[in-house]
Amino acid sequence: MDQLRTLLAVHETGTALAAARQLGREQSSVQKQLDTMNRTFGALCGEALVLKRGRGKDVLFTATGEHLVALARSTLSAWSDGIHDARRRLGRTLSVGSTRYTLGFLLDAVERVSDVYERRGVDLKVTHVRTGDLFARLRSKELDLVCGSIVVTEGQEAELEPYEIVEWRRSGLSILTNLPPEKLPGDSVDASELPGLPLVVSAGGLIARFLTAWYGADFRKEMSIAAEIEAAHYGFELLRSGVVSGAMLVTRGIAEAAESGSLPEAGGLRRLDVIGDVGPRTEVLVGVFTRRGDRASYDASHPLNLLWDALAKDNGRWWLSS
């Protein structure tokens, strides 16, 4: 395994000296391993792995060398994944993620199980997750549990089947606006009216999925988009500054938080709920997600099940969707 790691380092850096620096070892040690692999595979395959090209020049990998590099990378990756799976199965490690607006609830639940985790030496890793990456990072086993939100569209519920879910909340969209009531009256607006409004919309994520469900993939051609943003806070700043006059599409929970004062950066913006009168029924589902079958394969004291149970108790506390 160490020789394979050395081979990859030489391939990435070009020389034994650079590989030694990357690995934190002596050049002579790296060169000795490289020479050993060259002799071994030269005898086995009839071709050395690397050829020297003179002082100061990167070594040249032969076709056999390139093949062995690909094999080494695959072998080490599989070995690493296998070790991680074993540690996960034995409850020695747990990788969890959350979106920005669910982090507080995740941290509260972690605090309730932290004493048990500490006594048992559980290696807990917490990662920020974007809504659009939630399922992909569970499928890849990069994460074991995620707190966050997804868009559920009527007729497409099958995409939820591979996952076990604690639903904290289902809700729709709202708008936060700096437009005066005489230009945008009332406390709600129909989705069919959105094309007539100067909109501030996210470039991707939840909002784009709503608009795609309602208006199709070319929804931008239907809309009057005053600003397209990457992060909600940028949109809040645009509206509060008055640089843009319009209506920003957000989830219902964010709008409620802004109205209540829990989201100071959106303070002063007026909230109107969006009534979904076009397209299929579409909702934001906020909750806790894990791969279906994982929890059942562990006993009740496994770190995943302990954290899951702690988060499930937050059902009554939850009100801010992301």
C-alpha positions, 0 to 999 in steps of 0.5 A: 500500500505504501509503495502504491501511495509513493507511485501516485505521489511521483505521478502527481509531482513528476519527481522523486524529490517532489514526491518526497516533499509531498509525503514528508519523507526522505528522497532516498526512501522514495527513490528506493521504493520507485526502483523496487517497483521498477524492477518488480514490474519490469520482471513481471510485465516486461516493461519498467514503470518509469524512465529517467530523463536526466537531472531536473526533468520529470520522470516519464511513465511508460504505458505499463506505468500509467496502467499501474497508476490507474490501478493503484488509485482505484485500489487505494480508493476502494481500500479507503472506502472499505475502512470508512465503511467498517468504521461507520458500521462499528459506530466509530465515525459519523458524517452529517451535513446541514443547509444553512438554516437547519444548522442550528437544529442539527447542532442542538441535537448533536449537543444532546448526544455529545456525551455519549459520542465522547465516551465512545470516541465517535469521530463526528464530521459536520459539513455544509450542504447545498440543497441541490447536492443533498441526495447526491452526497447521501448516495455517494456515502459521503454523508450518513445523515443530512438536515435540509430541504428538498422540492417535492413535485406531485407525480415525482415522489418516487425519487424519495424512495431510497431515503428514510425521512423525518418530515419537519415541515411542508410548505410553499413559497413566499415573496419578500418585496420592497414594492409599496402596497399600491403597486403590489397589494394584499398579503398573497399573490397567485403563481400565475401573476409572477411573470408580471412582477420584477423578480429576484430569483436564485440561479439554482436550488429550490426556487429554480425547481419550483419555477421549472415545475410551474413554467418548464425548463425555459421559465426565464423566458416567461419571467421578468427577472430583475436580478438573478442571485447565488445567495439569499443574503445578496438578494436581501441587500439588493432589495433593502438598498433600493438598487433593485425594486422587485419581489424576491422568491423565498421559501415560506419559512424564510419569509416568516423568519424575516417577518418575525425579526428572526432574520435581521438581514431581511428586515423591512421587507414585506411578505406575501405568500405565493398561491400555487395555481399553475402546474403540479402541486409543488412543496418544500419538504424540510426534514432529516434524511438518511439512506433507507436501510442504514438505520435498520442495519444498526442497533439502537445505540449506534451513533446514527440512530442516537442522532436520528432520534434526537432530531426526530424530537425537534418536530414540534420546534421546527418552523424555519425552512431552508 
